Amino acid sequence: MISLQKFWEKEQCPIVNGIIFANGAVMPIEMDSTKRGAGDRRSVLAGAETSLDQLEALGHLSFSFYTEMGEVVDASHSLKAVCGGGGMGGDGFVALLRYPSSQLEWVAFFDFANPFTNIKFSDDRIEAHNNLGETWSFPIDAPEKISIQAR
């Protein structure tokens, strides 16, 4: 079984468009083809759940080094969120970890998001801003229910 935590500790993230959970489950996410502009909302489409092990068995799994560009801690809820970019210019990620242990809960990685540079907790969500001028909002307990708003 692939340990997401071990790869994360080596500053590597699976190149999977979607949400990767600590237990290896993967919820693939695709972006709709709607044009975007100021004030527009982009939507995401969730695919069928799979796993890192299944993707590896099919030969569809590779990893990218990541660069952290933002971090926020909510000590009262023992949570830390980080964001940044991957090995390619279009890569962006948001991750939720337990604080202070840095035990990974989930990672949202997208090769079409561009790097996320700012991050904050907002109620029961994580809001991350990318360099495309978008705010991506992830419910902490259901990160696959992403909403995206242009700034």
Secondary structure as the mmCIF struct_conf table of DSSP 4:
data_model
#
loop_
_struct_conf.conf_type_id
_struct_conf.id
_struct_conf.beg_label_comp_id
_struct_conf.beg_label_asym_id
_struct_conf.beg_label_seq_id
_struct_conf.end_label_comp_id
_struct_conf.end_label_asym_id
_struct_conf.end_label_seq_id
HELX_RH_AL_P HELX_RH_AL_P1 LEU A 4 GLU A 9
TURN_TY1_P TURN_TY1_P1 LYS A 10 GLU A 11
STRN STRN1 GLN A 12 PRO A 14
BEND BEND1 ASN A 17 ASN A 17
STRN STRN2 GLY A 18 PHE A 21
TURN_TY1_P TURN_TY1_P2 ALA A 22 ASN A 23
BEND BEND2 GLY A 24 GLY A 24
STRN STRN3 ALA A 25 MET A 31
TURN_TY1_P TURN_TY1_P3 ALA A 38 GLY A 39
STRN STRN4 ARG A 41 ARG A 42
STRN STRN5 VAL A 44 ALA A 46
STRN STRN6 THR A 50 SER A 51
HELX_RH_AL_P HELX_RH_AL_P2 LEU A 52 ALA A 57
TURN_TY1_P TURN_TY1_P4 LEU A 58 GLY A 59
STRN STRN7 PHE A 63 PHE A 65
STRN STRN8 THR A 67 ASP A 74
HELX_RH_3T_P HELX_RH_3T_P1 ALA A 75 HIS A 77
TURN_TY1_P TURN_TY1_P5 SER A 78 SER A 78
STRN STRN9 LEU A 79 GLY A 85
BEND BEND3 GLY A 87 MET A 88
TURN_TY1_P TURN_TY1_P6 GLY A 89 GLY A 90
STRN STRN10 GLY A 92 ARG A 98
TURN_TY1_P TURN_TY1_P7 TYR A 99 SER A 101
STRN STRN11 LEU A 104 PHE A 110
TURN_TY1_P TURN_TY1_P8 ASP A 111 PHE A 112
BEND BEND4 ALA A 113 ALA A 113
STRN STRN12 PHE A 116 SER A 122
TURN_TY1_P TURN_TY1_P9 ASP A 123 ASP A 124
STRN STRN13 ARG A 125 ASN A 130
TURN_TY1_P TURN_TY1_P10 ASN A 131 LEU A 132
BEND BEND5 GLY A 133 GLY A 133
STRN STRN14 GLU A 134 PRO A 139
TURN_TY1_P TURN_TY1_P11 ILE A 140 ASP A 141
TURN_TY1_P TURN_TY1_P12 PRO A 143 GLU A 144
BEND BEND6 LYS A 145 LYS A 145
STRN STRN15 SER A 147 ALA A 150
#
